Amino acid sequence: MPQFRSVDDHLRAVAELGQRYLASTTPTTEMCAVEQARGRVLATDIRARYPIPAFHNSAMDGFLVHYTDLTGDSTTLPVVADVPAGSAPRSPQPGEAVRIMTGAPIEVSGSVADTSLAVVPVEASDMPIGLSECPAEVCLQGTARAGQHIRAAGEDVHLEQTVLSAGTVVDAGVLATAISVGHSELEVYSVPTVAVLSTGDELRAPGEELGAGQIPDSNGPMLAALVAAAGADCIRVHCSSDTPAEFERTLGELSERADMIITSGGVSAGSFDVVKEVLSQHGVWFGAIAQQPGKPQGLGLVNSTLIACLPGNPVSVYASFHLYVAALIRLLRSRVHTPGQWDLPIVVATAGGHFPGDARRARFVPVCLERTGPVTATTVRAVPAHHRGLGSHLISSLAVADGLAIVPAGAGDRDDGDEIRVLCTRL
């Protein structure tokens, strides 16, 4: 009986391989215009060249006054200036008011908490909300406190503060933050190259006529799309022969061009499993993981290039990529290692059907996530993506799947209404 490696143990093996890779390679970086950096990974920490806010400013549309002028009922003050955002600051003398807009600068001597100035919102005045001429005087209701509705310079980010860490993926929020603290260029890691290698005489490119026993190569294009979505450049190659010599030659060429190679198929116990035959001689580990789908796996280094060898069935390939390969691509992109953890979010859902358990294997079932209820209290229901449940050959389930429902080994069945965790794959 073969020895099975648990899912957790295989994740640890992925982590250890990643550490070995980091120790043996030197990253390359480049400067990138901040507006072109979306999806790239920061290679250095980012420090603030400007504080945020850059100056004291108003948090409200209203009137800048000395709070001691307000009597508590209604106070009428002359309006001596109008200060929109982007203009120079103007301060009132005691007994005066300045109309001020959100974001407009305010001169404060010392701390905002100790100033005599305050902003009274327009809603607490006799002025209409919206466009209007600056009044000659204004009637203000109630009282105010020192520094009311005044944003202090640097209260969000102070000068030279580290606001972004190396390894951060640049998204819209990161981009806005980097620009706001004064950066027009960012140092980012070079985009890694991942080769997707399909093997097998039976495979034909999409659109080719199929002969007896031949099938379309869906794994190659699927993996190429997953690699691109994970933020890497892809080289896609089909090795059209099951002969070890041709596979070895193709492997050598790819290891010189790519940071990582992904293969699909040829890792089980068949007589023509050339991937396992050749790569075992390079010290690549092959074995069985206690999971369904995706039991046979291979993992290692070839000529200092990472290699992940996945099964041949498409659902197995899809699940294995999200469970193991995505973490390695993230490592190539960011040099930030997450040991033994999945990078994708996990949601707690309600089972929308029967999910059989297995005493020895974890099961990862493609599911659709259905959201019901009001937006503030949404219930998420996980429904099997295929009416037959789980099958490594049920390719059509991948077209609609939002994630992989997790049924841990030995945890028993999950039935309709039970709690079930789902690894989200559609982001």
Long-range contacts (C-beta under 8 A, 24 or more apart in sequence): 2-287, 2-288, 3-287, 3-288, 4-287, 4-288, 4-289, 4-290, 4-295, 4-360, 4-361, 5-287, 5-288, 5-289, 5-290, 6-289, 6-290, 6-362, 6-409, 7-289, 7-290, 7-291, 7-323, 7-362, 7-409, 8-340, 10-289, 10-297, 10-299, 10-324, 11-323, 11-324, 11-327, 11-340, 11-341, 11-342, 12-339, 12-340, 13-285, 13-299, 14-299, 14-324, 14-327, 14-328, 14-340, 15-327, 15-337, 15-338, 15-339, 15-340, 17-299, 17-300, 17-301, 17-306, 17-328, 18-327, 18-328, 18-331, 18-337, 19-337, 19-339, 20-301, 21-301, 21-306, 21-331, 22-331, 22-335, 22-337, 24-304, 25-304, 27-189, 27-190, 27-335, 28-189, 28-190, 29-187, 29-188, 29-189, 29-190, 30-187, 30-188, 30-190, 31-185, 31-186, 31-187, 31-188, 32-185, 32-186, 32-187, 32-188, 33-184, 33-185, 34-175, 34-178, 34-179, 34-183, 34-184, 34-185, 34-186, 35-175, 37-170, 37-175, 37-178, 37-186, 37-188, 38-170, 38-171, 38-172, 38-175, 39-169, 39-170, 39-171, 39-231, 40-169, 40-170, 40-186, 40-188, 40-189, 40-191, 40-231, 41-167, 41-168, 41-169, 41-170, 41-188, 41-189, 41-231, 41-333, 41-334, 42-164, 42-165, 42-166, 42-167, 42-168, 42-170, 42-174, 42-186, 42-187, 42-188, 42-189, 43-166, 43-187, 43-188, 43-189, 43-335, 44-166, 44-187, 45-162, 45-164, 45-165, 45-166, 46-162, 46-163, 46-164, 46-165, 46-177, 46-178, 46-181, 46-183, 46-186, 47-160, 47-161, 47-162, 47-163, 47-181, 48-157, 48-158, 48-159, 48-160, 48-161, 48-163, 48-181, 48-182, 49-159, 49-181, 49-182, 49-183, 50-159, 50-180, 50-181, 50-182, 51-153, 51-154, 51-156, 51-157, 51-158, 51-159, 52-154, 52-156, 52-157, 52-180, 52-181, 53-151, 53-152, 53-153, 53-154, 53-155, 53-156, 54-153, 55-105, 55-106, 55-153, 56-105, 56-106, 56-107, 56-108, 56-112, 56-150, 56-151, 56-152, 56-153, 57-85, 57-103, 57-104, 57-105, 57-106, 57-150, 57-151, 58-100, 58-101, 58-102, 58-103, 58-104, 58-106, 58-119, 58-149, 58-150, 58-151, 59-102, 59-119, 59-149, 59-150, 59-151, 60-102, 60-119, 60-121, 60-122, 60-149, 61-100, 61-101, 61-102, 61-121, 61-122, 61-129, 62-99, 62-100, 62-119, 62-120, 62-121, 62-122, 62-123, 62-124, 62-125, 62-149, 63-97, 63-98, 63-99, 63-100, 63-119, 63-120, 63-122, 63-125, 63-138, 63-140, 64-91, 64-92, 64-97, 64-98, 64-99, 64-100, 64-106, 64-117, 64-118, 64-119, 65-92, 65-96, 65-97, 65-98, 65-117, 65-118, 65-119, 65-120, 65-140, 65-144, 66-92, 66-94, 66-95, 66-116, 66-117, 66-118, 67-116, 67-117, 67-118, 67-143, 67-144, 67-145, 67-146, 67-148, 68-94, 68-116, 69-94, 69-95, 70-120, 70-140, 70-142, 70-143, 70-144, 71-143, 72-142, 72-143, 73-141, 73-142, 74-139, 74-140, 74-141, 75-139, 75-140, 76-137, 76-138, 76-139, 76-140, 77-137, 77-138, 77-140, 78-136, 78-137, 79-134, 79-135, 79-136, 79-137, 79-138, 82-134, 91-117, 92-117, 97-137, 97-138, 97-140, 99-134, 99-135, 99-138, 106-150, 108-147, 108-150, 108-152, 111-147, 111-152, 112-147, 112-150, 112-152, 113-146, 113-147, 114-146, 114-147, 115-146, 115-147, 115-150, 116-146, 117-146, 117-147, 117-150, 118-144, 118-145, 118-146, 118-147, 118-148, 118-149, 118-150, 119-144, 119-148, 119-149, 119-150, 120-144, 120-148, 120-149, 121-149, 157-181, 166-335, 166-336, 167-334, 167-335, 167-336, 168-334, 169-231, 169-333, 169-334, 189-333, 189-334, 189-335, 191-231, 191-232, 191-233, 191-333, 192-232, 192-233, 192-259, 192-260, 192-329, 192-332, 192-333, 193-232, 193-233, 193-234, 193-235, 193-257, 193-258, 193-259, 193-260, 194-227, 194-232, 194-233, 194-234, 194-235, 194-258, 194-259, 194-260, 194-261, 194-262, 194-329, 194-332, 195-234, 195-235, 195-236, 195-237, 195-254, 195-257, 195-258, 195-260, 195-261, 195-262, 196-220, 196-223, 196-224, 196-227, 196-234, 196-235, 196-236, 196-237, 196-262, 196-264, 197-237, 197-238, 197-239, 197-250, 197-251, 197-254, 197-261, 197-262, 197-263, 197-264, 198-236, 198-237, 198-238, 198-239, 198-263, 198-264, 198-265, 199-238, 199-239, 199-242, 199-247, 199-263, 199-264, 199-265, 199-266, 199-274, 199-275, 200-240, 200-242, 200-265, 200-266, 200-312, 201-240, 201-241, 201-242, 203-238, 203-240, 205-238, 218-314, 218-395, 219-264, 219-265, 219-312, 219-314, 219-317, 220-264, 222-314, 222-317, 222-318, 222-398, 223-262, 223-264, 223-317, 223-321, 226-318, 226-321, 226-322, 226-325, 226-326, 227-262, 227-329, 230-326, 230-329, 230-330, 230-333, 231-329, 231-333, 232-259, 232-260, 232-329, 232-332, 232-333, 242-266, 242-272, 242-274, 243-274, 244-274, 244-277, 244-278, 247-274, 247-275, 247-278, 248-278, 251-278, 251-279, 251-302, 252-303, 254-305, 255-302, 255-303, 255-304, 255-305, 256-303, 258-305, 259-305, 259-306, 259-332, 260-305, 260-306, 260-307, 260-308, 260-328, 260-329, 260-332, 261-302, 261-305, 261-306, 261-307, 261-308, 262-307, 262-308, 262-309, 262-310, 262-321, 262-325, 263-298, 263-307, 263-308, 263-309, 263-310, 264-310, 264-311, 264-312, 264-317, 265-310, 265-311, 265-312, 266-309, 266-312, 267-296, 267-297, 267-298, 267-309, 267-310, 267-311, 267-312, 268-296, 268-311, 268-312, 275-309, 276-309, 279-307, 279-309, 284-309, 290-360, 290-361, 290-362, 290-409, 291-319, 291-323, 291-361, 291-362, 291-363, 291-364, 292-358, 292-361, 292-362, 292-363, 292-364, 292-390, 292-392, 293-319, 293-320, 293-364, 293-390, 293-391, 293-392, 294-319, 294-320, 294-323, 294-364, 294-392, 295-361, 297-324, 299-324, 306-332, 311-392, 313-392, 313-393, 314-392, 314-393, 314-395, 314-398, 315-366, 315-390, 315-391, 315-392, 315-393, 315-394, 315-395, 315-397, 315-398, 316-392, 318-366, 318-398, 318-401, 318-425, 319-364, 319-366, 319-404, 322-404, 322-423, 322-425, 323-364, 323-404, 323-423, 342-423, 344-403, 344-423, 344-424, 344-425, 344-427, 345-423, 345-424, 345-427, 346-406, 346-421, 346-422, 346-423, 346-424, 347-380, 347-403, 347-421, 347-422, 347-424, 348-380, 348-419, 348-420, 348-421, 348-422, 349-380, 349-381, 349-382, 349-405, 349-419, 349-420, 349-421, 349-422, 350-379, 350-380, 350-381, 350-382, 350-417, 350-418, 350-419, 350-420, 351-381, 351-382, 351-405, 351-414, 351-415, 351-416, 351-417, 351-418, 351-419, 351-420, 352-381, 352-382, 352-383, 352-384, 352-416, 353-383, 353-384, 353-389, 353-416, 354-389, 354-413, 354-414, 354-415, 354-416, 355-384, 355-389, 355-405, 355-407, 355-413, 355-414, 355-415, 355-420, 356-389, 356-390, 356-407, 356-413, 357-407, 357-408, 357-409, 357-410, 357-411, 357-412, 357-413, 357-414, 358-407, 358-409, 358-410, 359-409, 359-410, 360-409, 360-410, 361-409, 362-406, 362-407, 362-408, 362-409, 363-390, 363-405, 363-406, 363-407, 364-404, 364-405, 364-406, 364-407, 364-423, 365-389, 365-390, 365-404, 365-405, 365-407, 366-390, 366-394, 366-397, 366-398, 366-401, 366-403, 366-404, 366-405, 367-401, 367-402, 367-403, 367-404, 367-405, 367-422, 368-400, 368-401, 368-402, 369-402, 369-403, 369-422, 369-424, 380-422, 382-420, 382-422, 401-425, 401-426, 402-426
